[in-house]
Amino acid sequence: MIYVFEVGIRPGYTAEAYADAWARASEIIQSAPGARGTRLHRKIGDTNVLLAIASWESKADRDAMDAVPSATVRRIIEEAAEFVDIRVIGEFEDPEWIVKLGDDAD
């Protein structure tokens, strides 16, 4: 499953500063059972909007990590919280179908 949220960067802060916090927190979170990686995308045409995607083996794995976050992860998130607006887009099942074309097709 994936957990997706949008990050709006407030004036006076930068996407690079958020990406640094994201990477530090993600490094710790990725040690949790079921974690499969994270990605952070910048919106085309608006460098102050990011799309965050965290992949998990299951919703239960993500919920278990979220129920007992590490103190370090909590601190990193709290430090960045005043500089960003987070909008949770949602949790999504792994795809039931995938269409692959071109060079990436197997």
C-alpha positions as CSV (number, residue, x, y, z in Angstrom):
1,M,0.0,0.0,0.0
2,I,1.1,3.6,-0.3
3,Y,0.4,6.6,2.0
4,V,0.3,9.8,0.1
5,F,0.3,13.4,1.3
6,E,0.9,16.9,-0.1
7,V,3.3,19.3,1.5
8,G,2.9,23.0,1.1
9,I,6.0,25.0,1.9
10,R,5.3,28.3,3.7
11,P,7.1,31.5,2.9
12,G,10.5,31.8,4.5
13,Y,11.2,28.0,4.3
14,T,12.5,26.0,1.4
15,A,11.6,22.7,-0.2
16,E,15.3,21.7,0.3
17,A,15.0,22.2,4.1
18,Y,11.9,20.1,4.2
19,A,13.6,17.4,2.0
20,D,16.4,17.3,4.5
21,A,14.0,16.7,7.4
22,W,12.0,14.2,5.3
23,A,15.2,12.2,4.5
24,R,16.3,12.1,8.2
25,A,12.8,11.0,9.4
26,S,12.5,8.5,6.5
27,E,15.8,6.9,7.3
28,I,14.5,6.0,10.7
29,I,11.0,5.1,9.6
30,Q,12.3,2.8,6.9
31,S,13.7,0.5,9.6
32,A,10.1,-0.4,10.7
33,P,8.8,-3.8,9.6
34,G,7.0,-3.6,6.3
35,A,8.5,-0.3,5.1
36,R,9.3,-0.4,1.4
37,G,10.6,3.1,0.7
38,T,9.7,6.7,0.3
39,R,9.6,9.3,-2.5
40,L,9.3,13.0,-2.5
41,H,8.3,14.8,-5.7
42,R,8.3,18.5,-6.5
43,K,5.2,19.9,-8.3
44,I,5.9,21.1,-11.9
45,G,5.4,24.9,-12.0
46,D,5.2,25.3,-8.2
47,T,8.4,24.5,-6.3
48,N,6.6,25.1,-3.0
49,V,4.4,22.1,-3.3
50,L,5.7,18.6,-2.8
51,L,4.1,15.2,-3.1
52,A,5.2,12.6,-0.5
53,I,4.7,8.9,-1.1
54,A,5.6,6.2,1.5
55,S,5.3,2.5,0.4
56,W,4.4,-0.2,2.9
57,E,3.8,-4.0,2.8
58,S,0.4,-3.4,4.4
59,K,-1.8,-0.8,6.1
60,A,-1.3,-2.7,9.4
61,D,2.5,-2.2,9.1
62,R,2.1,1.5,8.6
63,D,-0.4,1.8,11.4
64,A,1.9,-0.1,13.8
65,M,4.8,2.3,13.0
66,D,2.5,5.4,13.3
67,A,1.1,4.1,16.7
68,V,4.6,4.2,18.3
69,P,6.8,6.7,16.4
70,S,10.3,7.1,17.6
71,A,11.1,10.2,19.7
72,T,13.6,11.3,17.0
73,V,11.0,11.1,14.2
74,R,8.5,13.0,16.4
75,R,11.1,15.7,17.0
76,I,12.0,16.1,13.3
77,I,8.3,16.3,12.3
78,E,7.6,18.9,15.1
79,E,10.6,21.0,14.0
80,A,9.3,21.2,10.4
81,A,5.6,21.5,11.3
82,E,5.5,25.2,11.7
83,F,6.9,25.7,8.2
84,V,4.7,23.5,6.2
85,D,1.0,22.7,5.6
86,I,0.3,18.9,5.3
87,R,-2.7,17.6,3.4
88,V,-3.2,13.9,3.6
89,I,-4.4,12.6,0.2
90,G,-5.0,9.1,1.4
91,E,-4.0,5.5,1.6
92,F,-4.0,3.3,-1.5
93,E,-3.9,-0.4,-2.2
94,D,-1.1,-1.7,-4.4
95,P,-2.3,-1.6,-8.0
96,E,-4.6,-4.3,-9.3
97,W,-3.3,-3.7,-12.8
98,I,-0.2,-2.1,-14.3
99,V,0.3,-1.1,-17.9
100,K,4.0,-1.0,-18.9
101,L,5.0,0.4,-22.3
102,G,8.3,1.4,-23.8
103,D,11.8,1.0,-22.2
104,D,10.5,0.2,-18.7
105,A,8.4,-2.7,-19.8
106,D,9.4,-6.2,-18.7
